[in-house]
Amino acid sequence: MLSVRSDRVPRTVGVAAEAVLKARGDTQRLRGIFERTHVPMVIVDGRRRYVEVNRPARLAFRLSLEEMRTLTLDDLTPAHRVTAMTELWARLLDAGCVAGHHQVAVPDGSRLDIVYYALAQVLPRLHLIAFAPADWPEDELDPTDDALPSATLTPRQIELMALTADGLSGPELAHALWLSPTTIHSHFKNIYEKLGVRSRPAAVAKAMRLGLID
């Protein structure tokens, strides 16, 4: 998805991502999060068609649910970036999560710069994307009413998490960082312990919430 300049992924997007991860596979819990959160969220199917779009997302796109359901991710991506978006879609399905920056081509001709977290298979054959306009202040989204736990990652671990958020697989991470697969595995084990998580998608969401990656 198209990269844009932004200071930091809002922590509230990470908070929303963590909540979705905990409810993964539970239709009722997911629907409750999806409908109550102030964070814009969409659910798309395997053909990248919009299936569900919550109210904050509809307001951001300035489109009704019926209008959104006639579109795909490709339709709201600038034409010259569709190929790049397709590549990241493949990474999402392979890695289970992708996070970063994107630009939406709104049908009225305007452009909307966003930061996002995408999670594959929140329900069978359905994938969720939580996002926020890149220039939205934190107080326009859900407040974080819990204290942020402290977590210290090394610069190398932060670099690893940033690449993981881009959807790189284990072998790709090893190649990009000039490390062995064994070392990559060891880094992830240490990261999971520091962040108190058990999976890469959860680690990315937690790192976003803590402001460790942007």
Helices and strands as residue ranges (DSSP letters): H 11-23, H 27-36, E 41-45, E 50-53, H 55-61, H 65-68, G 74-76, G 79-81, H 82-95, E 97-105, E 111-123, E 126-133, G 138-140, H 155-165, H 170-177, H 181-195, H 200-209
